[in-house]
Amino acid sequence: MERVCFLLQVKRERLEEYKERHRAVWPDMLEALRKTGWRNYSLFLRPDGLLVGYLETDDFAAAQQAMAETGVNGRWQAEMAEFFEVGRPDEGLLRLDEVFHLD
């Protein structure tokens, strides 16, 4: 299993709307994430817009590819791109190296 942590930057002026969108993630998006191997997935948002994501998966590259092949992901990413400094979040995330884990 891979533990994956990544960073993105949400535009400060869009923070409240970004949080609101995540209070009502589309059911078909949630289903697609589950079906493509995204488990224990969380997003954490700092007041300055720094977004930290965490998930567990068997193979992150395969999970990303499987999501990219779903229609719902393309629609979601297109809508969410306006919230980020880098555009589409699925293409602009910065994955962090794990340096310690307490099991």
Backbone as ProteinMPNN parsed JSONL, in Angstrom:
{"seq_chain_A": "MERVCFLLQVKRERLEEYKERHRAVWPDMLEALRKTGWRNYSLFLRPDGLLVGYLETDDFAAAQQAMAETGVNGRWQAEMAEFFEVGRPDEGLLRLDEVFHLD", "coords_chain_A": {"N_chain_A": [[0.84, -1.19, 0.0], [0.497, 2.223, -0.776], [1.106, 5.265, 0.862], [0.083, 8.438, 0.271], [0.906, 11.802, 0.048], [0.144, 15.111, -0.808], [0.553, 18.462, -2.16], [-1.221, 21.447, -2.955], [-2.165, 24.711, -4.175], [-4.731, 26.711, -3.249], [-6.572, 29.449, -4.477], [-6.622, 32.363, -2.549], [-8.848, 34.088, -2.516], [-10.89, 32.386, -3.142], [-11.371, 30.534, -1.186], [-13.591, 30.022, 0.618], [-15.669, 29.285, -1.117], [-14.479, 27.049, -2.263], [-14.356, 25.315, -0.045], [-17.097, 25.016, 0.383], [-17.895, 23.671, -1.975], [-16.746, 21.207, -1.477], [-18.249, 20.251, 0.561], [-20.296, 19.126, -0.665], [-19.616, 17.048, -2.555], [-19.969, 15.495, -5.684], [-21.989, 12.587, -5.904], [-21.337, 10.63, -7.894], [-18.675, 11.219, -8.348], [-17.509, 10.59, -5.89], [-18.019, 7.833, -5.904], [-16.476, 7.058, -8.122], [-13.873, 7.649, -7.211], [-13.647, 5.773, -5.125], [-13.932, 3.341, -6.576], [-11.662, 3.394, -8.164], [-9.563, 3.039, -6.48], [-8.827, 4.914, -4.481], [-8.364, 5.402, -1.194], [-9.137, 6.178, 2.247], [-9.015, 8.965, 1.959], [-8.228, 12.325, 2.382], [-8.547, 15.888, 2.636], [-6.877, 18.804, 3.63], [-7.001, 22.158, 4.591], [-5.238, 25.124, 4.779], [-5.458, 28.472, 6.176], [-4.193, 30.257, 4.407], [-4.534, 29.123, 1.958], [-3.025, 26.897, 1.33], [-3.249, 23.611, 0.414], [-3.401, 20.397, 1.634], [-3.26, 17.101, 0.741], [-4.134, 13.724, 1.456], [-3.933, 10.246, 0.949], [-4.531, 6.714, 0.673], [-3.501, 3.972, -1.258], [-3.224, 1.186, -3.511], [-1.608, 1.49, -5.755], [-0.509, 4.413, -6.785], [-0.023, 5.711, -9.257], [-1.508, 4.099, -10.999], [-4.054, 4.457, -9.881], [-4.434, 7.208, -10.34], [-4.409, 7.203, -13.159], [-6.639, 5.574, -13.704], [-8.668, 7.205, -12.662], [-8.415, 9.377, -14.409], [-9.48, 8.322, -16.676], [-12.185, 8.271, -16.275], [-15.362, 9.752, -16.941], [-16.561, 11.509, -15.131], [-14.453, 12.531, -13.625], [-13.088, 14.242, -15.416], [-15.034, 16.233, -15.772], [-15.299, 17.185, -13.104], [-12.652, 18.081, -12.534], [-12.374, 20.11, -14.447], [-14.241, 21.973, -13.513], [-13.15, 22.539, -11.001], [-10.654, 23.611, -11.515], [-10.496, 26.411, -11.667], [-10.186, 27.231, -9.064], [-7.586, 26.908, -8.295], [-4.085, 27.765, -8.2], [-2.513, 26.517, -10.093], [-4.118, 25.532, -12.136], [-5.757, 22.661, -13.398], [-6.225, 20.522, -10.706], [-5.594, 17.777, -10.626], [-3.49, 17.522, -12.316], [-1.537, 19.206, -11.417], [-0.558, 18.709, -8.876], [1.777, 18.504, -6.166], [3.629, 15.962, -5.148], [4.659, 14.719, -2.015], [7.586, 13.391, -0.418], [7.6, 10.622, 1.724], [9.028, 10.607, 4.869], [8.959, 9.588, 7.386], [7.134, 7.273, 9.336], [4.939, 6.258, 11.804], [3.86, 3.271, 12.864]], "CA_chain_A": [[0.0, 0.0, 0.0], [1.178, 3.518, -0.797], [0.54, 6.437, 1.532], [0.401, 9.548, -0.623], [0.613, 13.156, 0.532], [0.438, 16.075, -1.864], [0.246, 19.868, -1.918], [-1.747, 22.324, -3.993], [-2.441, 26.044, -3.649], [-6.046, 27.261, -3.575], [-6.571, 30.919, -4.487], [-7.161, 32.865, -1.277], [-10.174, 34.693, -2.682], [-11.857, 31.341, -3.458], [-11.341, 29.527, -0.121], [-14.915, 29.666, 1.151], [-16.399, 28.551, -2.151], [-13.825, 25.754, -2.379], [-14.842, 24.487, 1.067], [-18.51, 24.731, 0.132], [-17.968, 22.636, -3.013], [-16.362, 19.916, -0.912], [-19.305, 19.777, 1.453], [-21.299, 18.474, -1.52], [-18.961, 16.385, -3.687], [-20.932, 14.709, -6.46], [-21.976, 11.156, -5.573], [-20.624, 9.831, -8.895], [-17.247, 11.458, -8.149], [-17.137, 9.767, -4.739], [-18.022, 6.443, -6.346], [-15.323, 6.86, -9.007], [-12.674, 7.599, -6.367], [-13.618, 4.468, -4.448], [-13.738, 2.272, -7.553], [-10.324, 3.458, -8.762], [-8.549, 2.714, -5.487], [-8.488, 5.999, -3.552], [-8.907, 5.067, 0.127], [-8.731, 7.025, 3.375], [-8.64, 10.206, 1.269], [-8.564, 13.538, 3.126], [-7.966, 17.166, 2.235], [-6.727, 19.754, 4.733], [-6.811, 23.481, 4.001], [-4.716, 26.173, 5.652], [-6.094, 29.753, 5.864], [-3.558, 30.947, 3.28], [-4.847, 28.401, 0.734], [-2.237, 25.688, 1.147], [-4.074, 22.412, 0.511], [-2.65, 19.167, 1.832], [-4.076, 15.931, 0.488], [-3.58, 12.444, 1.901], [-4.719, 9.077, 0.58], [-3.866, 5.423, 0.643], [-3.863, 3.251, -2.469], [-2.282, 0.119, -3.856], [-0.703, 1.975, -6.792], [-0.987, 5.77, -7.027], [-0.021, 5.999, -10.697], [-2.657, 3.384, -11.569], [-5.271, 5.118, -9.389], [-4.557, 8.459, -11.092], [-4.763, 6.867, -14.539], [-8.019, 5.093, -13.711], [-9.537, 8.376, -12.497], [-8.33, 10.176, -15.633], [-10.293, 7.667, -17.696], [-13.609, 8.414, -15.97], [-15.961, 10.992, -17.419], [-16.861, 12.405, -14.023], [-13.231, 13.219, -13.219], [-12.856, 15.356, -16.334], [-15.986, 17.31, -15.452], [-14.95, 17.739, -11.792], [-11.39, 18.816, -12.633], [-12.619, 21.333, -15.212], [-14.918, 22.921, -12.629], [-12.303, 22.898, -9.858], [-9.41, 24.253, -11.959], [-10.534, 27.852, -11.4], [-9.877, 27.481, -7.656], [-6.178, 26.63, -8.027], [-3.044, 28.561, -8.839], [-1.876, 25.74, -11.161], [-5.086, 24.97, -13.077], [-6.349, 21.38, -12.977], [-5.499, 19.976, -9.559], [-5.09, 16.423, -10.843], [-2.273, 17.607, -13.119], [-0.587, 20.143, -10.84], [-0.23, 18.44, -7.479], [3.17, 18.236, -5.803], [3.677, 14.834, -4.218], [5.721, 14.808, -1.018], [8.243, 12.148, -0.03], [7.399, 10.209, 3.104], [10.322, 10.441, 5.544], [8.751, 8.911, 8.66], [5.788, 6.753, 9.581], [4.788, 5.492, 13.036], [2.805, 2.281, 12.643]], "C_chain_A": [[0.88, 1.246, 0.0], [0.388, 4.519, 0.044], [1.013, 7.628, 0.713], [-0.017, 10.854, 0.032], [1.0, 14.118, -0.577], [-0.009, 17.477, -1.456], [-0.322, 20.509, -3.174], [-1.989, 23.688, -3.351], [-3.788, 26.527, -4.167], [-5.939, 28.782, -3.531], [-7.266, 31.423, -3.223], [-8.576, 33.414, -1.407], [-11.264, 33.651, -2.964], [-11.995, 30.291, -2.351], [-12.727, 29.091, 0.354], [-15.724, 28.873, 0.138], [-15.802, 27.156, -2.352], [-14.313, 24.808, -1.277], [-16.3, 24.091, 0.861], [-18.672, 23.627, -0.914], [-17.643, 21.254, -2.443], [-17.313, 19.421, 0.17], [-20.37, 19.018, 0.662], [-20.629, 17.878, -2.763], [-19.989, 15.48, -4.365], [-20.846, 13.231, -6.084], [-21.231, 10.303, -6.602], [-19.119, 10.062, -8.843], [-16.743, 10.617, -6.971], [-17.058, 8.296, -5.127], [-16.807, 6.143, -7.232], [-14.026, 6.782, -8.201], [-12.555, 6.237, -5.689], [-13.289, 3.337, -5.416], [-12.324, 2.251, -8.131], [-9.204, 3.349, -7.73], [-8.1, 3.819, -4.558], [-9.164, 5.687, -2.219], [-8.366, 6.033, 1.184], [-8.25, 8.384, 2.865], [-9.138, 11.403, 2.073], [-7.899, 14.743, 2.493], [-7.972, 18.082, 3.45], [-6.358, 21.101, 4.126], [-6.363, 24.486, 5.049], [-5.356, 27.504, 5.262], [-5.46, 30.524, 4.712], [-3.759, 30.22, 1.954], [-4.003, 27.171, 0.473], [-3.137, 24.481, 1.404], [-3.165, 21.201, 0.611], [-3.616, 18.013, 1.633], [-3.363, 14.682, 0.97], [-4.519, 11.336, 1.434], [-3.863, 7.833, 0.674], [-4.393, 4.681, -0.577], [-2.846, 2.156, -2.729], [-1.224, 0.609, -4.832], [-1.195, 3.359, -7.215], [-1.039, 6.095, -8.514], [-1.219, 5.329, -11.369], [-3.972, 4.028, -11.135], [-5.503, 6.437, -10.118], [-5.015, 8.188, -12.522], [-6.214, 6.412, -14.631], [-8.997, 6.256, -13.54], [-9.555, 9.215, -13.772], [-9.222, 9.611, -16.735], [-11.795, 7.732, -17.422], [-14.125, 9.744, -16.51], [-16.188, 11.993, -16.308], [-15.619, 13.167, -13.583], [-12.942, 14.415, -14.126], [-13.764, 16.531, -16.049], [-15.627, 17.992, -14.137], [-13.688, 18.599, -11.891], [-11.564, 20.124, -13.401], [-13.3, 22.387, -14.348], [-14.008, 23.411, -11.504], [-11.055, 23.672, -10.261], [-9.373, 25.74, -11.612], [-10.175, 28.209, -9.951], [-8.375, 27.432, -7.364], [-5.24, 27.547, -8.792], [-2.481, 27.852, -10.07], [-2.848, 25.24, -12.219], [-5.64, 23.669, -12.538], [-5.558, 20.763, -11.837], [-4.943, 18.577, -9.789], [-3.81, 16.405, -11.671], [-1.191, 18.46, -12.467], [-0.171, 19.856, -9.411], [1.255, 18.134, -7.31], [3.168, 17.139, -4.758], [4.88, 14.993, -3.3], [6.301, 13.432, -0.739], [7.958, 11.851, 1.431], [8.776, 9.966, 3.737], [10.19, 9.748, 6.89], [7.314, 8.431, 8.727], [5.819, 5.934, 10.864], [3.608, 4.553, 12.836], [2.24, 1.802, 13.955]], "O_chain_A": [[1.889, 1.302, 0.702], [-0.836, 4.606, -0.053], [2.211, 7.8, 0.491], [-1.144, 10.996, 0.506], [2.047, 13.968, -1.208], [-0.821, 17.658, -0.548], [0.045, 20.162, -4.296], [-2.015, 23.806, -2.126], [-3.969, 26.727, -5.369], [-5.288, 29.336, -2.646], [-8.355, 30.968, -2.875], [-9.405, 33.228, -0.517], [-12.443, 34.0, -3.019], [-12.658, 29.273, -2.546], [-12.99, 27.894, 0.472], [-16.389, 27.9, 0.493], [-16.533, 26.193, -2.584], [-14.64, 23.65, -1.539], [-16.685, 22.955, 1.138], [-19.508, 22.739, -0.746], [-18.204, 20.25, -2.881], [-17.187, 18.29, 0.64], [-21.232, 18.354, 1.237], [-21.03, 18.171, -3.89], [-20.769, 14.793, -3.705], [-19.75, 12.685, -5.961], [-20.558, 9.344, -6.224], [-18.354, 9.188, -9.252], [-15.678, 10.005, -7.05], [-16.131, 7.594, -4.722], [-16.186, 5.089, -7.099], [-13.174, 5.939, -8.48], [-11.486, 5.628, -5.683], [-12.464, 2.475, -5.113], [-11.842, 1.196, -8.544], [-8.034, 3.541, -8.058], [-7.071, 3.673, -3.898], [-10.391, 5.705, -2.122], [-7.293, 6.617, 1.032], [-7.209, 8.885, 3.29], [-10.321, 11.489, 2.406], [-6.829, 14.638, 1.893], [-8.945, 18.131, 4.202], [-5.5, 21.176, 3.247], [-7.021, 24.675, 6.073], [-5.766, 27.657, 4.112], [-6.121, 31.362, 4.099], [-3.219, 30.642, 0.932], [-4.236, 26.465, -0.508], [-3.717, 24.348, 2.482], [-2.275, 21.003, -0.217], [-4.664, 17.952, 2.276], [-2.137, 14.59, 0.903], [-5.74, 11.467, 1.513], [-2.636, 7.899, 0.744], [-5.581, 4.751, -0.892], [-1.729, 2.204, -2.215], [-0.068, 0.194, -4.752], [-2.192, 3.466, -7.928], [-2.007, 6.696, -8.98], [-1.871, 5.936, -12.219], [-4.903, 4.134, -11.933], [-6.636, 6.756, -10.477], [-5.906, 8.867, -13.033], [-6.937, 6.822, -15.54], [-10.038, 6.292, -14.197], [-10.61, 9.711, -14.169], [-9.665, 10.343, -17.62], [-12.593, 7.293, -18.251], [-13.401, 10.739, -16.53], [-16.028, 13.196, -16.512], [-15.718, 14.334, -13.205], [-12.588, 15.488, -13.638], [-13.333, 17.684, -16.077], [-15.642, 19.219, -14.046], [-13.662, 19.721, -11.385], [-10.964, 21.136, -13.041], [-12.971, 23.57, -14.441], [-14.089, 24.572, -11.101], [-10.452, 24.333, -9.415], [-8.308, 26.268, -11.294], [-9.891, 29.369, -9.654], [-7.94, 27.869, -6.299], [-5.558, 28.035, -9.877], [-2.017, 28.513, -10.999], [-2.411, 24.559, -13.147], [-5.962, 23.573, -11.354], [-4.361, 20.507, -11.974], [-3.92, 18.221, -9.204], [-3.12, 15.387, -11.725], [-0.044, 18.444, -12.914], [0.503, 20.678, -8.79], [1.896, 17.577, -8.201], [2.756, 17.355, -3.618], [5.973, 15.35, -3.739], [5.595, 12.426, -0.812], [8.063, 12.735, 2.281], [9.586, 9.21, 3.202], [11.196, 9.357, 7.483], [6.397, 9.093, 8.24], [6.632, 5.019, 10.999], [2.477, 5.005, 12.658], [1.339, 0.963, 13.97]]}, "name": "protein", "num_of_chains": 1, "seq": "MERVCFLLQVKRERLEEYKERHRAVWPDMLEALRKTGWRNYSLFLRPDGLLVGYLETDDFAAAQQAMAETGVNGRWQAEMAEFFEVGRPDEGLLRLDEVFHLD"}
